[in-house]
Amino acid sequence: MPAPFQGSLPCRHLRLELGGAPRIMGIVNTSPDSFYLDSRQPTLEAALAQASRLVAEGADILDIGGQSTRPGYVEISEAEEIARTAPLLRALAAEFPALPLSIDTYKPAVAAAALAAGAHIVNDIHGLQGPGGPALARLAAETGAALVIMHHDPTLTVTSSTSLPALPAPSSPLLDSVRTFFRRSLDLAAAAGLPADRLILDPGIGFAKTQPQNVALLRQLSALHTLGRPILLGVSRKSVFGHLLPDLATPADRLEATLAATTLAVAQGIQLHRVHDVVANRRAALIAAALRAG
């Protein structure tokens, strides 16, 4: 298996150490239509309370989102997204000055407002290849922020059978396509003056992929270490689990499935895990890391 990234991630005036214990990114949604009902925090007070609870439970990073990107989501204005996220980020930056804060957005104006409010990381679900990508890369470059590049390729046409690939699988048409996308994003970041040492890669489970492709990527996450950057997995309570096991019909049913995926990912050297349930995933990740270390 390729070696995972070892080192630290600069994010403005903070540094996130990676290579030791797995890091947990807690999700705080301020949108009223996020796919997981229990994650919705429609008021500043509720969102701040949830964020504080996640920090107390051991979150290493908080990811703040104001625009749902679930299937069938409705686009909101930049002004509304800023109103949902900037006050929360400002409050969290004041209360937890040593905690990295991430803004989950693909809109440059929202990212700019979040960075002004104290965010340290921009989490772009279009991997710098959406309309706002160049501006997001320049913002991160100018402010010293880190940036998450998520794989989200609507043109992905790789044919995957329903049979699962053998392990390990260092190369496959799907992996080659994903790595090509990431290399293109890395080039876009470099062109904007954003150093590679501030970039994180996310395979984008559930975004513009078939169910076999989602499963194949989860089984082959370690192959992405060849790109030399930290890997973030965001699969918490997603529908990929409902397709694998029909009993898991709703997001509320998928905690154990998420823990299984977290454990599998840690066994493959994945360092960052974006989750709704911090305590359970942190425990699962630490046990998996201890077993991996032997």
C-alpha positions as CSV (number, residue, x, y, z in Angstrom):
1,M,0.0,0.0,0.0
2,P,1.4,3.5,-0.8
3,A,2.5,5.4,2.2
4,P,0.0,8.0,3.6
5,F,0.9,11.7,3.8
6,Q,3.0,12.5,6.9
7,G,3.5,16.0,8.1
8,S,1.5,19.2,8.9
9,L,-1.0,21.2,7.0
10,P,-0.7,24.9,7.2
11,C,-4.0,26.7,7.4
12,R,-3.5,30.4,7.9
13,H,-1.9,30.9,11.4
14,L,-2.6,27.3,12.4
15,R,-1.1,24.0,11.5
16,L,-2.9,20.7,11.5
17,E,-0.6,17.8,12.4
18,L,-1.3,14.7,10.3
19,G,0.3,11.3,10.3
20,G,-0.4,10.3,13.9
21,A,-3.9,9.7,15.2
22,P,-6.8,10.1,12.7
23,R,-8.4,13.5,12.7
24,I,-12.1,14.0,12.9
25,M,-13.9,16.9,11.1
26,G,-17.3,17.5,12.7
27,I,-20.2,18.6,10.5
28,V,-22.2,21.7,11.4
29,N,-25.1,22.4,9.0
30,T,-26.9,25.7,9.1
31,S,-29.1,24.8,6.1
32,P,-32.7,23.8,6.9
33,D,-32.7,21.1,4.2
34,S,-29.5,19.0,4.8
35,F,-30.1,15.3,4.0
36,Y,-29.7,14.2,7.7
37,L,-32.5,15.8,9.7
38,D,-30.6,15.7,13.1
39,S,-27.8,17.7,11.6
40,R,-29.9,20.7,10.8
41,Q,-29.2,23.7,13.0
42,P,-31.4,26.5,11.7
43,T,-30.5,29.2,14.3
44,L,-27.2,30.7,15.3
45,E,-27.7,29.6,18.9
46,A,-28.5,26.0,17.9
47,A,-25.5,25.8,15.5
48,L,-23.1,27.3,18.1
49,A,-24.4,24.8,20.7
50,Q,-23.9,21.9,18.4
51,A,-20.4,23.1,17.4
52,S,-19.4,23.4,21.0
53,R,-20.7,19.9,21.7
54,L,-18.7,18.5,18.8
55,V,-15.5,20.2,20.1
56,A,-16.1,18.8,23.6
57,E,-16.5,15.3,22.0
58,G,-13.1,15.6,20.3
59,A,-13.5,17.2,16.9
60,D,-10.2,18.3,15.5
61,I,-11.8,20.5,12.8
62,L,-15.3,21.9,12.3
63,D,-16.8,22.1,8.8
64,I,-19.5,24.8,8.5
65,G,-22.1,24.6,5.7
66,G,-24.9,26.8,4.8
67,Q,-25.9,25.4,1.4
68,S,-27.2,21.8,1.2
69,T,-25.7,19.8,-1.7
70,R,-27.9,16.7,-1.3
71,P,-29.5,15.3,-4.4
72,G,-32.2,17.7,-5.7
73,Y,-30.9,20.6,-3.6
74,V,-32.1,24.1,-4.2
75,E,-29.5,26.8,-4.8
76,I,-29.6,29.7,-2.4
77,S,-28.2,33.2,-2.9
78,E,-24.7,34.2,-1.8
79,A,-26.1,36.7,0.7
80,E,-28.3,34.0,2.4
81,E,-25.4,31.6,2.6
82,I,-23.2,34.2,4.1
83,A,-25.9,35.1,6.6
84,R,-26.1,31.5,7.7
85,T,-22.4,30.9,8.1
86,A,-20.3,34.0,8.7
87,P,-21.8,34.9,12.2
88,L,-21.3,31.3,13.3
89,L,-17.7,31.3,12.1
90,R,-17.0,34.6,13.8
91,A,-18.4,33.2,17.1
92,L,-16.4,30.0,16.8
93,A,-13.2,31.7,15.9
94,A,-13.5,33.8,19.1
95,E,-14.4,30.8,21.3
96,F,-12.0,28.3,19.9
97,P,-9.0,30.3,18.5
98,A,-6.8,27.2,18.1
99,L,-9.4,25.1,16.3
100,P,-9.2,24.9,12.5
101,L,-12.6,26.0,10.9
102,S,-13.7,25.0,7.4
103,I,-16.3,26.6,5.2
104,D,-18.1,24.2,3.0
105,T,-18.8,26.3,-0.1
106,Y,-18.1,26.5,-3.8
107,K,-19.0,30.3,-4.0
108,P,-16.1,32.7,-3.9
109,A,-18.1,35.5,-2.2
110,V,-19.2,33.1,0.6
111,A,-15.6,31.8,1.0
112,A,-14.3,35.4,1.2
113,A,-16.8,36.3,3.9
114,A,-16.0,33.1,5.8
115,L,-12.3,33.8,5.7
116,A,-12.9,37.3,6.9
117,A,-14.9,35.8,9.8
118,G,-12.1,33.5,10.8
119,A,-12.2,30.3,8.7
120,H,-9.0,28.6,8.0
121,I,-10.0,26.0,5.3
122,V,-12.2,26.2,2.1
123,N,-14.0,23.0,1.3
124,D,-14.9,23.0,-2.4
125,I,-17.2,20.2,-3.6
126,H,-16.2,21.0,-7.3
127,G,-12.5,20.6,-6.7
128,L,-11.6,24.0,-8.2
129,Q,-13.2,22.8,-11.5
130,G,-16.5,24.6,-11.0
131,P,-17.2,28.2,-12.2
132,G,-15.8,29.7,-9.0
133,G,-12.7,27.5,-8.9
134,P,-10.0,29.9,-10.0
135,A,-11.3,32.6,-7.6
136,L,-11.4,30.1,-4.7
137,A,-7.8,29.1,-5.4
138,R,-6.7,32.7,-5.5
139,L,-8.5,33.5,-2.2
140,A,-6.8,30.6,-0.5
141,A,-3.5,31.6,-1.9
142,E,-3.8,35.2,-0.8
143,T,-5.1,34.4,2.7
144,G,-3.0,31.4,3.6
145,A,-6.0,29.2,3.9
146,A,-5.9,25.5,3.2
147,L,-8.3,24.0,0.6
148,V,-10.1,20.7,0.2
149,I,-10.3,19.5,-3.4
150,M,-13.2,17.1,-3.8
151,H,-13.6,14.8,-6.8
152,H,-16.8,15.7,-8.5
153,D,-16.7,14.9,-12.2
154,P,-20.1,14.9,-14.0
155,T,-18.4,13.7,-17.1
156,L,-17.2,10.5,-15.4
157,T,-18.2,7.7,-17.8
158,V,-16.1,4.8,-16.4
159,T,-18.1,1.6,-16.6
160,S,-18.0,-0.4,-13.4
161,S,-19.5,-3.8,-13.1
162,T,-21.4,-4.8,-10.0
163,S,-18.6,-7.1,-9.0
164,L,-16.1,-5.7,-6.5
165,P,-12.5,-5.3,-7.5
166,A,-9.8,-7.5,-6.0
167,L,-7.6,-5.9,-3.3
168,P,-5.1,-4.3,-3.5
169,A,-5.9,-2.5,-6.8
170,P,-3.2,0.2,-7.4
171,S,-4.7,1.0,-10.8
172,S,-8.0,0.7,-12.6
173,P,-9.9,2.8,-15.1
174,L,-11.9,4.4,-12.3
175,L,-8.8,5.2,-10.2
176,D,-7.0,6.5,-13.2
177,S,-9.9,8.9,-14.0
178,V,-10.1,10.1,-10.3
179,R,-6.3,10.7,-10.2
180,T,-6.4,12.6,-13.5
181,F,-9.1,14.9,-12.1
182,F,-7.1,15.5,-9.0
183,R,-3.9,16.3,-11.0
184,R,-5.9,18.8,-13.0
185,S,-7.1,20.4,-9.8
186,L,-3.6,20.5,-8.4
187,D,-2.4,22.2,-11.6
188,L,-5.2,24.8,-11.2
189,A,-4.1,25.5,-7.6
190,A,-0.5,25.9,-8.6
191,A,-1.5,28.3,-11.4
192,A,-3.2,30.4,-8.8
193,G,-0.2,30.5,-6.5
194,L,-1.7,28.1,-4.0
195,P,1.0,25.8,-2.7
196,A,0.5,22.0,-2.7
197,D,1.3,21.8,1.0
198,R,-2.1,23.5,1.7
199,L,-4.2,21.0,-0.3
200,I,-6.4,18.1,0.9
201,L,-8.0,15.6,-1.5
202,D,-11.5,14.1,-1.0
203,P,-12.7,11.3,-3.3
204,G,-16.2,12.7,-3.3
205,I,-18.2,9.5,-2.4
206,G,-21.8,10.0,-3.5
207,F,-21.1,12.8,-6.0
208,A,-21.6,12.0,-9.7
209,K,-20.8,8.3,-9.2
210,T,-22.6,5.1,-9.6
211,Q,-23.1,2.8,-6.6
212,P,-20.4,0.4,-7.9
213,Q,-18.0,3.3,-8.3
214,N,-18.6,4.5,-4.8
215,V,-18.0,1.0,-3.4
216,A,-14.9,0.5,-5.6
217,L,-13.4,3.8,-4.4
218,L,-14.1,3.0,-0.7
219,R,-12.2,-0.3,-1.2
220,Q,-9.3,1.4,-2.9
221,L,-8.8,4.6,-1.0
222,S,-5.1,3.8,-0.3
223,A,-4.3,4.1,-4.0
224,L,-4.9,7.9,-3.7
225,H,-1.8,8.2,-1.4
226,T,0.3,8.2,-4.6
227,L,-0.8,11.8,-5.1
228,G,1.2,12.8,-2.0
229,R,-1.6,14.8,-0.2
230,P,-3.8,14.2,2.9
231,I,-7.0,12.4,2.1
232,L,-10.4,13.4,3.6
233,L,-13.3,10.9,3.6
234,G,-16.8,12.3,3.7
235,V,-19.2,9.4,3.8
236,S,-21.1,9.9,7.0
237,R,-24.7,8.5,6.9
238,K,-24.8,8.6,3.1
239,S,-27.1,6.7,0.8
240,V,-24.3,4.4,-0.4
241,F,-25.0,2.4,2.7
242,G,-28.7,2.2,2.0
243,H,-27.9,0.7,-1.4
244,L,-25.6,-2.0,0.3
245,L,-28.1,-2.9,3.0
246,P,-31.8,-2.1,2.4
247,D,-32.5,-2.0,6.1
248,L,-30.6,1.3,6.2
249,A,-33.4,3.2,4.5
250,T,-32.8,6.6,6.1
251,P,-29.7,8.6,7.3
252,A,-30.9,8.0,10.9
253,D,-30.2,4.2,10.3
254,R,-26.6,4.5,9.1
255,L,-24.4,5.2,12.1
256,E,-23.0,1.6,12.3
257,A,-22.4,1.6,8.5
258,T,-20.5,4.9,8.8
259,L,-18.3,3.4,11.6
260,A,-17.6,0.4,9.4
261,A,-16.5,2.8,6.6
262,T,-14.4,4.9,8.9
263,T,-12.6,1.7,10.2
264,L,-12.0,0.5,6.6
265,A,-10.6,3.9,5.7
266,V,-8.3,4.2,8.7
267,A,-7.0,0.7,7.9
268,Q,-6.0,2.2,4.5
269,G,-4.2,5.1,6.1
270,I,-6.8,7.8,5.6
271,Q,-6.1,10.6,8.0
272,L,-9.2,12.9,7.9
273,H,-12.9,11.9,8.5
274,R,-15.8,14.3,8.0
275,V,-18.6,13.0,10.2
276,H,-21.8,13.9,12.0
277,D,-21.1,11.7,15.0
278,V,-17.8,12.7,16.5
279,V,-17.6,10.4,19.6
280,A,-18.4,7.2,17.9
281,N,-16.3,7.8,14.8
282,R,-13.4,9.0,16.9
283,R,-13.4,5.8,19.0
284,A,-13.7,3.6,15.9
285,A,-10.9,5.5,14.2
286,L,-8.6,5.3,17.2
287,I,-9.1,1.5,17.6
288,A,-8.6,1.0,13.9
289,A,-5.4,3.0,14.0
290,A,-4.1,1.1,17.0
291,L,-4.8,-2.2,15.3
292,R,-3.2,-1.0,12.0
293,A,-0.1,0.0,14.0
294,G,0.1,-3.4,15.5
